[in-house]
């Protein structure tokens, strides 16, 4: 097993300043990986048992602290739109051109929007992607009503009866 990388003096001073600091979750566990090595002279295997990490993860935490300092203890956010074609602002800007046509009451066709998106991103996209972009931006599929809003069933029946007598 190779020898542990020595920790520079400026990093040791930084570690002392962090002792009273507020670290949470895995950031605190990574802090302990370095602190236990410096203060208690524990090996990576012993530290791994204490903080419930793999010994390789302990060594990585120590190496990251040596190269990056205290910023290596801060948890980075996970998740988000990793495979996005456009940012949310770009999507809104692209759909704003179609907003005027939609407000006029003209029929919008998803294939036209798909072509605009493909021109913007420079490659083909699936039609389901178009519908997800529309949904994400608050668009919805508007269908004609199945019947008139002022429809009265008795008036319709009276009309039917009147028509059959006249013929």
C-alpha positions in Angstrom: 0.0 0.0 0.0 1.4 3.4 -1.0 2.3 6.0 1.7 -0.3 8.6 2.5 0.0 12.0 0.8 1.3 14.6 3.2 -1.1 17.4 4.1 0.4 20.9 3.6 0.5 23.3 6.5 -2.0 25.8 5.0 -4.6 22.9 4.7 -4.0 21.9 8.3 -4.7 25.5 9.4 -7.9 25.4 7.3 -8.9 22.1 8.9 -8.5 23.8 12.4 -10.8 26.6 11.4 -13.4 24.1 10.3 -13.5 22.2 13.6 -16.2 24.5 15.0 -17.9 24.9 11.6 -21.3 23.6 10.6 -21.1 20.7 8.2 -24.0 18.3 7.5 -24.4 14.8 6.2 -21.7 13.4 4.0 -19.8 16.7 4.2 -19.2 16.0 7.9 -18.2 12.4 7.2 -15.7 13.6 4.7 -14.4 16.1 7.2 -14.0 13.3 9.7 -12.0 11.3 7.2 -9.3 14.1 7.2 -9.6 15.0 10.9 -9.2 11.5 12.2 -6.1 11.0 10.0 -4.6 14.3 11.3 -5.6 14.2 15.0 -5.7 10.4 15.7 -3.3 9.1 13.1 -5.8 6.5 12.0 -5.5 4.5 8.8 -8.0 4.6 6.0 -9.3 1.2 7.0 -9.9 2.4 10.6 -11.5 5.6 9.5 -13.7 3.7 7.1 -15.1 1.6 9.9 -15.9 4.8 12.0 -17.5 6.9 9.3 -19.1 3.9 7.4 -17.3 4.6 4.1 -15.2 2.4 1.9 -11.5 2.8 2.5 -11.1 4.1 -1.1 -13.8 6.8 -0.4 -11.8 7.8 2.7 -8.6 8.2 0.6 -10.6 10.2 -2.1 -12.0 12.5 0.6 -8.5 13.1 1.9 -7.0 13.7 -1.5 -9.8 16.1 -2.5 -9.2 18.1 0.7 -5.5 18.4 -0.1 -6.2 19.6 -3.6 -9.4 21.7 -3.1 -9.4 22.6 0.6 -12.6 23.0 2.7 -14.8 23.3 -0.5 -14.5 19.5 -0.9 -16.7 19.1 2.2 -19.6 20.9 0.7 -22.3 18.7 -0.7 -23.1 19.5 -4.3 -26.7 19.4 -5.4 -27.9 16.4 -7.4 -30.6 16.1 -10.0 -31.9 18.7 -12.4 -32.4 18.6 -16.2 -29.3 16.8 -17.2 -30.4 16.1 -20.8 -32.2 19.3 -21.6 -32.2 20.4 -25.2 -32.8 24.1 -24.3 -33.0 26.1 -21.1 -36.4 27.1 -19.7 -35.9 30.6 -21.0 -35.0 29.4 -24.5 -38.1 27.2 -24.5 -40.3 30.2 -23.6 -38.7 32.3 -26.2 -39.3 29.7 -28.9 -42.9 29.2 -27.9 -43.6 32.9 -27.7 -43.7 33.0 -31.5 -46.5 30.5 -31.5 -48.4 32.3 -28.7 -49.7 35.0 -31.0 -51.1 32.4 -33.4 -52.7 30.5 -30.5 -54.4 33.6 -29.1 -55.8 34.4 -32.5 -57.6 31.1 -32.3 -55.8 29.5 -35.2 -55.0 25.8 -35.0 -51.4 25.0 -34.0 -49.9 21.8 -35.3 -47.3 20.0 -33.2 -45.3 19.1 -36.3 -44.7 22.9 -36.9 -43.5 23.3 -33.4 -41.3 20.2 -33.8 -39.7 21.7 -36.9 -38.9 24.9 -35.0 -37.4 23.0 -32.1 -35.3 20.9 -34.5 -34.0 24.0 -36.2 -33.1 25.5 -32.9 -31.3 22.5 -31.5 -29.8 21.3 -34.8 -31.0 17.7 -34.6 -34.1 15.6 -34.8 -36.3 15.2 -31.7 -39.1 12.9 -31.0 -42.7 14.1 -31.1 -43.1 13.2 -27.4 -40.4 15.8 -26.6 -42.5 18.5 -28.2 -45.5 17.6 -26.1 -43.4 17.6 -22.9 -42.0 21.0 -23.8 -45.6 22.3 -24.3 -46.8 20.8 -21.0 -43.8 22.2 -19.1 -44.6 25.7 -20.4 -48.3 25.5 -19.4 -49.8 24.8 -22.9 -52.6 22.3 -23.0 -54.6 20.6 -25.7 -57.8 22.5 -26.3 -60.6 20.6 -27.9 -63.9 21.8 -29.2 -66.8 21.4 -26.8 -68.9 18.3 -27.3 -72.1 20.4 -27.3 -73.2 24.0 -27.1 -73.0 25.6 -23.7 -76.6 26.8 -23.9 -77.8 23.4 -25.1 -81.3 22.4 -23.7 -82.4 18.8 -24.3 -86.1 19.6 -24.2 -85.7 22.3 -26.9 -83.8 19.8 -29.1 -86.6 17.2 -28.6 -89.3 19.7 -29.4 -87.5 20.7 -32.6 -87.2 17.0 -33.6 -90.9 16.5 -33.1 -91.8 19.6 -35.1 -89.6 18.6 -38.0 -91.0 15.1 -38.3 -94.7 16.5 -38.5 -93.8 19.0 -41.3 -92.2 16.4 -43.6 
